[in-house]
Amino acid sequence: MTDLPLTYNRCSICGSQPYNRLDLMNIGPVRFWEPDDGWKIGSLCPGCYKAYGNAQPKPSDYAYRTQNCLTIDTDEDATIAM
């Protein structure tokens, strides 16, 4: 963790901020995956960096369909086809 850039900026996830040299410095700027917002760039405290620093998106994080189109039978009613 010593080769990562250190900053006094507020953590982008939990909001903790180091106030002096005795506090653990936050890491940043780093790119991380946040499940609610997607890819973000910001600073992370050491605890959030362990949890989110190497996290990757899961297929359940994206909205997708198993079909490419809706299956609507328009032969029955002509108003559905309009």
N, CA, C and O atoms as CSV, one atom per row, in Angstrom:
chain,resi,resn,atom,element,x,y,z
A,1,MET,N,N,0.813,-1.185,0.000
A,1,MET,CA,C,0.000,0.000,0.000
A,1,MET,C,C,0.863,1.258,0.000
A,1,MET,O,O,0.329,2.358,-0.142
A,2,THR,N,N,2.144,1.136,0.150
A,2,THR,CA,C,3.006,2.310,0.218
A,2,THR,C,C,3.204,2.957,-1.144
A,2,THR,O,O,3.534,4.141,-1.210
A,3,ASP,N,N,3.012,2.211,-2.243
A,3,ASP,CA,C,3.211,2.799,-3.560
A,3,ASP,C,C,1.959,3.502,-4.079
A,3,ASP,O,O,1.990,4.065,-5.174
A,4,LEU,N,N,0.868,3.485,-3.331
A,4,LEU,CA,C,-0.361,4.159,-3.741
A,4,LEU,C,C,-0.304,5.628,-3.339
A,4,LEU,O,O,0.312,5.963,-2.328
A,5,PRO,N,N,-0.938,6.514,-4.117
A,5,PRO,CA,C,-0.942,7.934,-3.759
A,5,PRO,C,C,-1.788,8.185,-2.509
A,5,PRO,O,O,-2.873,7.621,-2.369
A,6,LEU,N,N,-1.300,9.016,-1.617
A,6,LEU,CA,C,-1.997,9.316,-0.363
A,6,LEU,C,C,-2.546,10.734,-0.398
A,6,LEU,O,O,-1.971,11.615,-1.039
A,7,THR,N,N,-3.656,10.950,0.289
A,7,THR,CA,C,-4.295,12.256,0.264
A,7,THR,C,C,-5.015,12.528,1.585
A,7,THR,O,O,-5.312,11.605,2.343
A,8,TYR,N,N,-5.288,13.800,1.847
A,8,TYR,CA,C,-6.095,14.206,2.996
A,8,TYR,C,C,-7.561,14.383,2.609
A,8,TYR,O,O,-8.364,14.791,3.448
A,9,ASN,N,N,-7.929,14.091,1.374
A,9,ASN,CA,C,-9.313,14.253,0.927
A,9,ASN,C,C,-10.239,13.272,1.640
A,9,ASN,O,O,-9.801,12.241,2.149
A,10,ARG,N,N,-11.503,13.607,1.665
A,10,ARG,CA,C,-12.537,12.790,2.302
A,10,ARG,C,C,-12.756,11.507,1.507
A,10,ARG,O,O,-12.681,11.518,0.278
A,11,CYS,N,N,-13.030,10.393,2.206
A,11,CYS,CA,C,-13.312,9.108,1.567
A,11,CYS,C,C,-14.615,9.222,0.778
A,11,CYS,O,O,-15.605,9.756,1.279
A,12,SER,N,N,-14.612,8.725,-0.445
A,12,SER,CA,C,-15.784,8.838,-1.315
A,12,SER,C,C,-16.929,7.927,-0.898
A,12,SER,O,O,-18.056,8.132,-1.347
A,13,ILE,N,N,-16.683,6.928,-0.056
A,13,ILE,CA,C,-17.738,5.987,0.335
A,13,ILE,C,C,-18.245,6.267,1.745
A,13,ILE,O,O,-19.441,6.482,1.936
A,14,CYS,N,N,-17.357,6.268,2.731
A,14,CYS,CA,C,-17.817,6.422,4.122
A,14,CYS,C,C,-17.698,7.855,4.634
A,14,CYS,O,O,-18.326,8.195,5.637
A,15,GLY,N,N,-16.915,8.699,3.977
A,15,GLY,CA,C,-16.810,10.096,4.370
A,15,GLY,C,C,-15.753,10.405,5.408
A,15,GLY,O,O,-15.651,11.551,5.846
A,16,SER,N,N,-14.954,9.420,5.821
A,16,SER,CA,C,-13.925,9.698,6.831
A,16,SER,C,C,-12.812,10.546,6.226
A,16,SER,O,O,-12.501,10.431,5.040
A,17,GLN,N,N,-12.221,11.394,7.053
A,17,GLN,CA,C,-11.182,12.306,6.589
A,17,GLN,C,C,-10.066,12.371,7.619
A,17,GLN,O,O,-10.339,12.602,8.797
A,18,PRO,N,N,-8.803,12.170,7.206
A,18,PRO,CA,C,-7.692,12.317,8.151
A,18,PRO,C,C,-7.461,13.797,8.459
A,18,PRO,O,O,-7.513,14.638,7.561
A,19,TYR,N,N,-7.206,14.110,9.724
A,19,TYR,CA,C,-7.040,15.503,10.128
A,19,TYR,C,C,-5.593,15.897,10.389
A,19,TYR,O,O,-5.253,17.077,10.315
A,20,ASN,N,N,-4.734,14.922,10.694
A,20,ASN,CA,C,-3.331,15.252,10.929
A,20,ASN,C,C,-2.462,14.086,10.479
A,20,ASN,O,O,-2.974,13.089,9.969
A,21,ARG,N,N,-1.159,14.206,10.663
A,21,ARG,CA,C,-0.240,13.161,10.200
A,21,ARG,C,C,-0.340,11.872,11.000
A,21,ARG,O,O,0.132,10.832,10.541
A,22,LEU,N,N,-0.938,11.912,12.179
A,22,LEU,CA,C,-1.073,10.710,12.993
A,22,LEU,C,C,-2.209,9.808,12.501
A,22,LEU,O,O,-2.192,8.600,12.741
A,23,ASP,N,N,-3.191,10.389,11.817
A,23,ASP,CA,C,-4.289,9.591,11.266
A,23,ASP,C,C,-3.809,8.827,10.036
A,23,ASP,O,O,-2.857,9.235,9.370
A,24,LEU,N,N,-4.478,7.715,9.744
A,24,LEU,CA,C,-4.173,6.985,8.518
A,24,LEU,C,C,-4.617,7.819,7.323
A,24,LEU,O,O,-5.747,8.307,7.281
A,25,MET,N,N,-3.729,7.976,6.362
A,25,MET,CA,C,-4.030,8.773,5.177
A,25,MET,C,C,-4.985,8.016,4.264
A,25,MET,O,O,-4.954,6.787,4.203
A,26,ASN,N,N,-5.830,8.752,3.560
A,26,ASN,CA,C,-6.693,8.148,2.558
A,26,ASN,C,C,-5.906,7.915,1.276
A,26,ASN,O,O,-4.883,8.559,1.040
A,27,ILE,N,N,-6.385,6.999,0.455
A,27,ILE,CA,C,-5.713,6.627,-0.784
A,27,ILE,C,C,-6.472,7.273,-1.931
A,27,ILE,O,O,-7.693,7.150,-2.018
A,28,GLY,N,N,-5.761,7.955,-2.803
A,28,GLY,CA,C,-6.468,8.551,-3.928
A,28,GLY,C,C,-5.580,9.440,-4.754
A,28,GLY,O,O,-4.532,9.876,-4.277
A,29,PRO,N,N,-5.956,9.715,-5.947
A,29,PRO,CA,C,-7.179,9.262,-6.602
A,29,PRO,C,C,-7.043,7.830,-7.110
A,29,PRO,O,O,-6.011,7.449,-7.663
A,30,VAL,N,N,-8.090,7.051,-6.914
A,30,VAL,CA,C,-8.145,5.673,-7.395
A,30,VAL,C,C,-9.484,5.455,-8.096
A,30,VAL,O,O,-10.471,6.131,-7.809
A,31,ARG,N,N,-9.493,4.502,-9.014
A,31,ARG,CA,C,-10.727,4.108,-9.697
A,31,ARG,C,C,-11.276,2.884,-8.976
A,31,ARG,O,O,-10.549,1.919,-8.740
A,32,PHE,N,N,-12.559,2.924,-8.627
A,32,PHE,CA,C,-13.144,1.806,-7.900
A,32,PHE,C,C,-14.580,1.589,-8.360
A,32,PHE,O,O,-15.229,2.497,-8.879
A,33,TRP,N,N,-15.063,0.358,-8.156
A,33,TRP,CA,C,-16.440,0.003,-8.505
A,33,TRP,C,C,-17.309,0.145,-7.275
A,33,TRP,O,O,-17.073,-0.504,-6.257
A,34,GLU,N,N,-18.316,0.996,-7.374
A,34,GLU,CA,C,-19.275,1.182,-6.297
A,34,GLU,C,C,-20.598,0.600,-6.781
A,34,GLU,O,O,-21.110,1.051,-7.805
A,35,PRO,N,N,-21.175,-0.383,-6.089
A,35,PRO,CA,C,-22.337,-1.099,-6.619
A,35,PRO,C,C,-23.534,-0.210,-6.970
A,35,PRO,O,O,-24.270,-0.524,-7.905
A,36,ASP,N,N,-23.741,0.874,-6.254
A,36,ASP,CA,C,-24.891,1.732,-6.547
A,36,ASP,C,C,-24.643,2.683,-7.709
A,36,ASP,O,O,-25.560,2.960,-8.483
A,37,ASP,N,N,-23.420,3.189,-7.845
A,37,ASP,CA,C,-23.132,4.230,-8.830
A,37,ASP,C,C,-22.263,3.780,-9.988
A,37,ASP,O,O,-22.106,4.531,-10.951
A,38,GLY,N,N,-21.696,2.591,-9.937
A,38,GLY,CA,C,-20.821,2.132,-11.019
A,38,GLY,C,C,-19.382,2.564,-10.789
A,38,GLY,O,O,-18.960,2.758,-9.649
A,39,TRP,N,N,-18.623,2.715,-11.884
A,39,TRP,CA,C,-17.213,3.104,-11.776
A,39,TRP,C,C,-17.110,4.549,-11.340
A,39,TRP,O,O,-17.797,5.420,-11.873
A,40,LYS,N,N,-16.248,4.801,-10.366
A,40,LYS,CA,C,-16.021,6.148,-9.852
A,40,LYS,C,C,-14.525,6.370,-9.673
A,40,LYS,O,O,-13.750,5.419,-9.561
A,41,ILE,N,N,-14.138,7.622,-9.649
A,41,ILE,CA,C,-12.766,8.010,-9.315
A,41,ILE,C,C,-12.853,8.899,-8.086
A,41,ILE,O,O,-13.618,9.863,-8.059
A,42,GLY,N,N,-12.071,8.572,-7.078
A,42,GLY,CA,C,-12.094,9.352,-5.850
A,42,GLY,C,C,-11.049,8.849,-4.885
A,42,GLY,O,O,-10.158,8.087,-5.259
A,43,SER,N,N,-11.159,9.275,-3.649
A,43,SER,CA,C,-10.232,8.810,-2.619
A,43,SER,C,C,-10.968,7.845,-1.694
A,43,SER,O,O,-12.172,7.976,-1.474
A,44,LEU,N,N,-10.227,6.871,-1.154
A,44,LEU,CA,C,-10.792,5.859,-0.270
A,44,LEU,C,C,-9.959,5.759,0.992
A,44,LEU,O,O,-8.733,5.869,0.944
A,45,CYS,N,N,-10.625,5.549,2.131
A,45,CYS,CA,C,-9.894,5.276,3.363
A,45,CYS,C,C,-9.356,3.847,3.280
A,45,CYS,O,O,-9.827,3.077,2.443
A,46,PRO,N,N,-8.395,3.468,4.110
A,46,PRO,CA,C,-7.836,2.111,4.025
A,46,PRO,C,C,-8.885,1.012,4.177
A,46,PRO,O,O,-8.774,-0.023,3.519
A,47,GLY,N,N,-9.895,1.203,5.019
A,47,GLY,CA,C,-10.938,0.188,5.190
A,47,GLY,C,C,-11.789,0.016,3.942
A,47,GLY,O,O,-12.072,-1.110,3.533
A,48,CYS,N,N,-12.198,1.121,3.338
A,48,CYS,CA,C,-13.001,1.041,2.112
A,48,CYS,C,C,-12.154,0.564,0.938
A,48,CYS,O,O,-12.672,-0.079,0.025
A,49,TYR,N,N,-10.853,0.874,0.951
A,49,TYR,CA,C,-9.992,0.389,-0.128
A,49,TYR,C,C,-9.901,-1.136,-0.101
A,49,TYR,O,O,-9.879,-1.777,-1.152
A,50,LYS,N,N,-9.849,-1.717,1.103
A,50,LYS,CA,C,-9.823,-3.184,1.193
A,50,LYS,C,C,-11.118,-3.786,0.668
A,50,LYS,O,O,-11.099,-4.840,0.033
A,51,ALA,N,N,-12.246,-3.122,0.928
A,51,ALA,CA,C,-13.546,-3.657,0.511
A,51,ALA,C,C,-13.849,-3.385,-0.957
A,51,ALA,O,O,-14.381,-4.257,-1.644
A,52,TYR,N,N,-13.519,-2.185,-1.455
A,52,TYR,CA,C,-13.935,-1.784,-2.798
A,52,TYR,C,C,-12.789,-1.541,-3.769
A,52,TYR,O,O,-13.039,-1.367,-4.962
A,53,GLY,N,N,-11.550,-1.523,-3.309
A,53,GLY,CA,C,-10.431,-1.174,-4.180
A,53,GLY,C,C,-10.214,-2.123,-5.333
A,53,GLY,O,O,-9.841,-1.690,-6.423
A,54,ASN,N,N,-10.438,-3.402,-5.124
A,54,ASN,CA,C,-10.241,-4.388,-6.187
A,54,ASN,C,C,-11.547,-5.045,-6.610
A,54,ASN,O,O,-11.524,-6.066,-7.298
A,55,ALA,N,N,-12.675,-4.487,-6.218
A,55,ALA,CA,C,-13.974,-5.073,-6.565
A,55,ALA,C,C,-14.253,-4.884,-8.049
A,55,ALA,O,O,-13.888,-3.865,-8.634
A,56,GLN,N,N,-14.894,-5.859,-8.642
A,56,GLN,CA,C,-15.286,-5.818,-10.047
A,56,GLN,C,C,-16.806,-5.941,-10.137
A,56,GLN,O,O,-17.432,-6.511,-9.244
A,57,PRO,N,N,-17.401,-5.413,-11.201
A,57,PRO,CA,C,-18.855,-5.537,-11.330
A,57,PRO,C,C,-19.290,-6.980,-11.534
A,57,PRO,O,O,-18.581,-7.776,-12.150
A,58,LYS,N,N,-20.462,-7.303,-11.007
A,58,LYS,CA,C,-21.059,-8.629,-11.184
A,58,LYS,C,C,-22.167,-8.522,-12.229
A,58,LYS,O,O,-22.691,-7.430,-12.449
A,59,PRO,N,N,-22.533,-9.614,-12.871
A,59,PRO,CA,C,-23.638,-9.541,-13.844
A,59,PRO,C,C,-24.943,-9.037,-13.233
A,59,PRO,O,O,-25.762,-8.449,-13.940
A,60,SER,N,N,-25.149,-9.252,-11.952
A,60,SER,CA,C,-26.384,-8.779,-11.324
A,60,SER,C,C,-26.393,-7.263,-11.117
A,60,SER,O,O,-27.434,-6.707,-10.768
A,61,ASP,N,N,-25.262,-6.580,-11.324
A,61,ASP,CA,C,-25.210,-5.129,-11.185
A,61,ASP,C,C,-25.791,-4.403,-12.392
A,61,ASP,O,O,-26.069,-3.206,-12.316
A,62,TYR,N,N,-25.979,-5.107,-13.501
A,62,TYR,CA,C,-26.475,-4.498,-14.731
A,62,TYR,C,C,-27.911,-4.930,-14.987
A,62,TYR,O,O,-28.296,-6.057,-14.676
A,63,ALA,N,N,-28.693,-4.032,-15.552
A,63,ALA,CA,C,-30.049,-4.383,-15.969
A,63,ALA,C,C,-29.976,-4.925,-17.393
A,63,ALA,O,O,-29.464,-4.255,-18.290
A,64,TYR,N,N,-30.479,-6.115,-17.596
A,64,TYR,CA,C,-30.456,-6.705,-18.934
A,64,TYR,C,C,-31.633,-7.652,-19.094
A,64,TYR,O,O,-32.248,-8.074,-18.115
A,65,ARG,N,N,-31.932,-7.974,-20.335
A,65,ARG,CA,C,-33.013,-8.901,-20.655
A,65,ARG,C,C,-32.425,-10.175,-21.214
A,65,ARG,O,O,-31.350,-10.168,-21.814
A,66,THR,N,N,-33.129,-11.255,-21.017
A,66,THR,CA,C,-32.694,-12.519,-21.615
A,66,THR,C,C,-33.126,-12.611,-23.068
A,66,THR,O,O,-32.577,-13.412,-23.825
A,67,GLN,N,N,-34.119,-11.789,-23.477
A,67,GLN,CA,C,-34.567,-11.746,-24.867
A,67,GLN,C,C,-34.206,-10.394,-25.448
A,67,GLN,O,O,-34.064,-9.414,-24.717
A,68,ASN,N,N,-34.060,-10.341,-26.755
A,68,ASN,CA,C,-33.756,-9.068,-27.408
A,68,ASN,C,C,-35.005,-8.311,-27.813
A,68,ASN,O,O,-34.913,-7.137,-28.173
A,69,CYS,N,N,-36.164,-8.938,-27.769
A,69,CYS,CA,C,-37.394,-8.262,-28.158
A,69,CYS,C,C,-38.548,-8.783,-27.310
A,69,CYS,O,O,-38.452,-9.817,-26.650
A,70,LEU,N,N,-39.622,-8.042,-27.354
A,70,LEU,CA,C,-40.836,-8.484,-26.683
A,70,LEU,C,C,-41.554,-9.472,-27.589
A,70,LEU,O,O,-41.597,-9.273,-28.803
A,71,THR,N,N,-42.100,-10.497,-27.041
A,71,THR,CA,C,-42.857,-11.461,-27.835
A,71,THR,C,C,-44.330,-11.104,-27.737
A,71,THR,O,O,-45.017,-11.504,-26.797
A,72,ILE,N,N,-44.803,-10.354,-28.708
A,72,ILE,CA,C,-46.203,-9.948,-28.769
A,72,ILE,C,C,-46.802,-10.540,-30.033
A,72,ILE,O,O,-46.272,-10.350,-31.127
A,73,ASP,N,N,-47.885,-11.243,-29.884
A,73,ASP,CA,C,-48.576,-11.829,-31.029
A,73,ASP,C,C,-49.541,-10.786,-31.585
A,73,ASP,O,O,-50.597,-10.548,-30.999
A,74,THR,N,N,-49.189,-10.160,-32.715
A,74,THR,CA,C,-50.025,-9.119,-33.313
A,74,THR,C,C,-51.055,-9.675,-34.278
A,74,THR,O,O,-51.826,-8.902,-34.846
A,75,ASP,N,N,-51.098,-10.975,-34.485
A,75,ASP,CA,C,-52.079,-11.547,-35.404
A,75,ASP,C,C,-53.491,-11.500,-34.827
A,75,ASP,O,O,-54.461,-11.507,-35.586
A,76,GLU,N,N,-53.623,-11.454,-33.535
A,76,GLU,CA,C,-54.944,-11.483,-32.909
A,76,GLU,C,C,-55.646,-10.126,-32.981
A,76,GLU,O,O,-56.832,-10.062,-33.305
A,77,ASP,N,N,-54.930,-9.049,-32.684
A,77,ASP,CA,C,-55.552,-7.728,-32.622
A,77,ASP,C,C,-54.699,-6.740,-33.407
A,77,ASP,O,O,-53.502,-6.614,-33.149
A,78,ALA,N,N,-55.291,-6.051,-34.342
A,78,ALA,CA,C,-54.542,-5.118,-35.191
A,78,ALA,C,C,-54.111,-3.870,-34.428
A,78,ALA,O,O,-53.140,-3.229,-34.830
A,79,THR,N,N,-54.793,-3.500,-33.345
A,79,THR,CA,C,-54.416,-2.297,-32.600
A,79,THR,C,C,-53.116,-2.486,-31.829
A,79,THR,O,O,-52.439,-1.506,-31.517
A,80,ILE,N,N,-52.758,-3.719,-31.518
A,80,ILE,CA,C,-51.491,-3.970,-30.836
A,80,ILE,C,C,-50.323,-3.706,-31.780
A,80,ILE,O,O,-49.245,-3.305,-31.339
A,81,ALA,N,N,-50.530,-3.928,-33.077
A,81,ALA,CA,C,-49.461,-3.748,-34.055
A,81,ALA,C,C,-49.159,-2.287,-34.312
A,81,ALA,O,O,-48.094,-1.975,-34.845
A,82,MET,N,N,-50.060,-1.371,-33.951
A,82,MET,CA,C,-49.836,0.054,-34.229
A,82,MET,C,C,-48.891,0.671,-33.264
A,82,MET,O,O,-48.598,1.862,-33.361
